[in-house]
Each structure stands twice: as C-alpha cells, then as structure tokens.
Amino acid sequence: MGPLPKSRVFILDTVTWSLTTYATIEEAIEQTPGMDVAEGGVPFFAADGSPLAPEFSEPARMYHDTNTYTNGVYSLALGTGRTLQDVLFG
C-alpha cells in the first residue's frame, strides 16, 4: 500500500447520505468526533476514493452511569473494502 493522501478526505454520513470534503486528514479528524467514528456509519475515503480506516490509540467510551462520553484519539490509515465510487454508484 502507498502513503496516506496529503489532501482531500471525504466522509460519507450513511444516515443522511451526505458527503463532506476536508482539505486534509488532520482537518477531517478534528471535525469528526471519535464517538461517531467508533459507532460506525462514518466511512472515510481518500481523494481517489480509496477507503481509509480509523485506528484508535485511545478508545472512545460511553459512561452510562454519568451519561457522558469521551471521543478517544484516532488516526487514519489506508483501509480495505469498497471505494467511495462503489458505495455511491455500485
């Protein structure tokens, strides 16, 4: 697998079927809460449509006794699976 993309990251919200574009991986991570990522339904894609996989160094956690949560800490790595084009048009 090649290096991570340096620009353009797409995030597909599978609930609303909306696509958001960010200029960098860092911006995409900053704007996408870890809890949403951990719950699924927020796939990331590189500019060429290839999948990116979140990797948590600190897990997102829900604390039901206090009704609070933490977003954890994650990064993005090259992933496997369906491309953005396949998801949208396949």
Sequence and secondary structure as in RCSB ss.txt:
>XXXX:A:sequence
MGPLPKSRVFILDTVTWSLTTYATIEEAIEQTPGMDVAEGGVPFFAADGSPLAPEFSEPARMYHDTNTYTNGVYS
LALGTGRTLQDVLFG
>XXXX:A:secstr
     SS EEEEETTTTEEEEESSHHHHHHHS HHHHHHS   EEETTS EEEEEEEE  EEETTTTEEE  EEE
EEE  S  HHHHHH 
